[in-house]
Amino acid sequence: MIVRPVRSSDLPALIELARSTGAGLTTLPANEQRLAHRVGWAEKTFRGEAERGDADYLFVLEDDDGRVVGISAIAGAVGLREPWYNYRVGLTVSASQELNIYREIPTLFLANDLTGNSELCSLFLHSDSRNGLNGRLLSKARMLFIAEFPRLFGNKIIAEMRGMSDEQGRSPFWESLGRHFFKMEFSQADYLTGVGNKAFIAELMPKFPLYSCFLSEDARNVIGRVHADTEPALTMLKSEGFSYQGYVDIFDAGPAIECETGKIRAIKDSQALVLAIGTPGDDAPQFLIYNRKREDCRITVGAARFAAGTLVVAPQTARRLRMSAGDNVRAVPLSAAREGV
C-alpha cells in the first residue's frame, strides 16, 4: 500500500468511495461535479498554485494492484474563504443565596474560533481494506507531509470527528436542535455543507447562547462524543497528541480535536535519513516512510531499522516508494509507544 496525491484518473474510484460512506463525511459528497472540481483543485494545490486559505491536499491509498481503496486530506486553512462554525461548550452559573439554589448549566456558543487552523479531513477507508496497518498509514501519512512542508500549514492542526447517529443516520443532537431552525433532514444539511453551501448556517442558526438543559436527554448525552465507527480514529489521534478542547460540530455535536503542529508525535519525531536496502530483520518495527516529494509524493509503511545513519528497508518497500539506496527519505515509527503496533 502507498499513499499518494490524487489524480484526475482517480475520479471513478472516488465516486464509488463517496457512495459507500453514508452520513457523516461532509467533505466527500457523492456528487460527481463537486468531486471533479475538488480533484482538479487538489492537483493545483500539489503544484503550489493555491494559497493556504484555498489549499486542499487530497491523498489516496492505493494497493499494489493500483486500486484506490481510501482517501484522506489536509485543508491548508479553514474559514479564510467561507465561515467556519463550531459550538464552543461553555458553562453558565446561576445562583441565589436566598433560595439556596446553585446551577451549573453547559451552554453552547456559536463560534468561529478555529478559523485559520489547518485541518485533517476526509478520512475514509473502504470496508474491504480495514485491516492490518492500512488505517494508520492513510491517516498518519498526512503528518509526514506536514513535517516536510511546515510552511504550508498553520501552527495548529484540528480534526472534526463524526458525532453520534443511529443506524438510519439520525442524529439525536440534530433532532433536538438543528431541525427546529433548518426544517430539513440531518443528511440534507450535512450534504449542503459538504458541497460548499454554508451560508444558510449563518442565516438560520440562532446567534444567542443555547442552554443545553433545553435539549433532550439524548441530545445532551452525545455532545462531544464520537460515532462508534470513529472511536479507533479518535484513539489514534489522541496517541499523537490531539485533545478535545470543548469545540463540537453544530450539526451532530461530534468533537473537534486539536494539537499544536510542532507537538504532534509523528511530526516532532520524524527524521530525514538516507535509504539503505537490505534485510530489516524479523523484529524490526514498522515505520512510516516518505520520499520527501510534493507532486510525486509517495508514503508507505514497512519494517525498518537504523544502521550507521541510514534507514534499512526491504526491497519491496523501496519499490513502493520508487526509490534507490542512497536516496533521502523522511521516516518515523508508525505508532506511539502507548498505542502499540
N, C-alpha and C positions, 0 to 999 in steps of 0.2 A: 504494500500500500504506500502511496505517496500523496502528499498534499501539494497542490499547485494552483496558480491563478486560473480563474475561469476563462473559457474561450467561447466565442460565438457558436462553435460547433457543439457545445455542451447544452444548448438550449432545450432540445427534445428531452434529454435526461432530467434537466431541472424541472420541466413541466410535470414529468411523472413524479418526481420527488415532492413537488408542491401539492399535487393531488392526494398524496398519501399522508400529509402532515396532520390533517384535522384542524380543529380550532386551537389557537394559542400562539402560532408563529406568524405574527402580523407582517414581518418583513419578507415573507416568501408566499405571497398570494398566488393562487393558481390562475394567473392572468397572463396570457402569452405576450401581449403587447407590453405590459408592465415589466415582465421578466426580461424580454428582449432589450428594452431600454436600460434596465439595470445592468445586464451583462455588458452592453456597449459602454456604459459609463464606467464599469469596473475595469474594462480594458484601458480606457483613457486614464483611469486612476493609476494603474500599474505603470503606465508610460510616463507618469509625472505631469499629466496635463490637467489635473484638478486641484483646486485649492482645498485646504484642510476642511473647511466647512462643507465641501461637496464630496470629499473623498470617500469611496466605497470599495474597500479591499475585499472582494468576494473570492473565496477559495473553494475548490472541490477536492473531495477524497476520491482517488482513482485506484482501482485494484490492478494487479499485474496483467490482467487481460484488457486494460484500457476502459473498463466500465466505471462510470461515475456513480458512487453509492452514497455520497454525503456532501454537505456544504457547511461552510462557516464563514463568518465575515468580521471585519473591523470597520466601524464608521470612524472617520478621522476626527470629527467633532459633531456632537449633537446640538440641535437647537439654534445654529447660527443662520440657517436659511428658513426653517419652519419652527414654530413654537414647540417646545419640548416640555410636556406636562407630567408631573407626578403629584401624588399626595404626600405631604410630609406629616408623619404621625406625631402629634404633639400631645400636650396634656393641659386640660383646663381644670382649675381647682375652684370649687365653690364651698364656702364655709359660713356658718352662722354660730357664734358662741351662744347667743340667746337660745337658739333651738337645739344646740348641741349636735349640729349636722356638719359633716365634712365629707365632700365628694371629690374624687379624682376621676375625671372623665376623659378618656382618649378622644382626641379631636383631629380631624383631617383638614389640612390646609392645602389648597391648590397652589402649587409652586413650580417655578422654573429653575430651581436651584442647581440642577445638574447640567445646565446648559454649558457647552464648551468642552465638556469631557469627551474622550474617545470611548467607544462602546464596542464590546464583544457582542455580536448578534448573529441571528440567522443560523444557529447551530441545528442541524438535522442530519440524522444518520438513518439510512434505510433499515427497516426491521430485520432484513436478512443478514445484515452486516454488523449487528450489535453484539459483537463477541470479541474476545481477545483484547488487543490494545487499540482497536480502531477508534473508539470514542475518545480516548485520551489523546491520541495522535491528532485527530480532527480538531479538537478544542485547543490543545496546547501549542500546536504548530504556530498559531497566531502570535503567541507570546515571543517566540524566537524571531519572528518577523519584526515585531515591535522593538525587540532588543537590538536588532541590526540597524533599524532606521528610526531611532527615538525622536528625531526632529520632526517626523511626520505626525506625531501624536501628542496628546495632551499630557499634563502632569498627573492626571488621574484617569484610571480606566474603570468603566462601570459595566454592569451586565444586568439586564432586566430578566428576571426569572418568571416562567409561566406560573400563573396562580391556579387556585383550586377550581375545578369544574367537574361535573359528573360525566357519566358515560355518554350522555346525549349532548355534551358540550355546554350545558347550562352552568353559569357562574352564580353562586349564591350572593356574591357581592354585587354583581350587576343587577340581579333580580330585585335586590333590596334598595339599590341606589340609582344606578345608571338608567334603568328602564323608565323611571319616573320623569327624567329630563329629556331622554332621547327618543322614546317611543319606538324602539326598534329592537330586534333580537341582538343578543350579545355577538353572535357570529357576524352579523352585518356591520355593526360598529367596529368590530375587530378588523374586518376586511377593509373598510373605508380608511382606517389609519394605515393599513399596510400598503395601500395603493397611493398614499400621499395626501389624502383628503382629510386634513386635520383641523381646518378652520372651524368646523362645526363644534369642536370641543370647546373652544373659547366662546362661541356664540351661545351655546346651550348649557354649559356646566355652571352651576352656581359659584359665585366668587367668594361668598362668605364662608367661614369655617363650618364644618359639618360635625356635629356631636355624634359619636359612634353609638351612643345609647338609643338614638332614633332608628338604628338599623336593626334588622332581625338578628336573632342569636346566631344563626348560621352564618350570616354575613360578618358579624364581629369575629367569629371564630376563625375565619380564613384570612384575616388581614395579616400580611407579612408571611403567609405560608405558601409553599410551592406545591405544584401538582406532583402526585406520586411518581410520574414518569420523569420528573425533573430532579428528584432527590439526588441521584448519582452525580449529575452535573453540578449541583449546589455543593455537595460534599467535596468534589474535586477542586472547585474554585476556592472554597474555604481553605483547603490544604495549600493553595498557592498564595494565601494571604488576604483574600477578599473577605469582607464582612458586611453585615446589614447595619445601616446607619439610620433607619427609620423612614425610608422613602419607598412608596409602593405604587404599583400601576393603578391608574384611575379607573380601569375597567374591571379587572379581576383581583386587584389588591395583592398581586404577586410582588415579592420583594425586589428592589433594585439593590444589588450589592456592589461594592466599590473597593478600590485599593490604589494607593499611590503607585504610579507606574514603576518607579525605581525600586519599590519594595516587593513586587511580585516575584516569587521564588524563581520561576523559570527564566525571568529576565535578569534578575540580580545575579544568579549563579551561573548563567551561560558564559561560555568561553570561546574565543577564536583559537582554533587549533589546526595543525597540519594533519591531513588524512594519510593514514597508512592502511594497507590492505594485507590481511593475514587471517589468523585464527584468534578471535577474541577469547575463546575458552568457554567451557560449559557453564561456569559460574559467573560469567560476565554480566553486569547489569544492563538493562535496557536504557538507551539514550535516544533523545530527540536529536536529529542531525539535519543541518540545513546548509545548502550550497551557497548561501550568502548573496544570492542574486535577487533581483527585483522582478522584472518582467518574466524571467526564466526561473523563478523561484521553484525549488523542489525541496520538500521536507519529508523525512521518513523517520521510522523508529526501528532500531536494531540493536543487537548486543554489541558492546564495545568496551574497550579498556584503554587506559592511558599507558603509554610506553615512551620514555625519553622525549617528552614534549609533543608526542603525536597521539592521535586517536586511532586505534586499530579497530577496523571493522571487517566483516566478511565480504567476499567479492560480490555477493548478491546485493548487499546494502549499497556498495559503491555503484553498482549498475543502476539501481533505482534512482540514485542521485545524479547519474551520468557524470561521475567524477572519477579522477585517477589519483593514484598515490602522489603525494606532494601538493595537492590542491588544498586550499584553505576552506575550512568549514566552521560553522558555529554549532556548539553542542551543549547539552545539559542533561543530567539524569532525568528520565521520563517522570519519575514520581518523587514527591517529597517523602522523607523517611517515614513520617507518620501516616502517609497514605498507603504505602505498600506498593508492590508491583503487580 
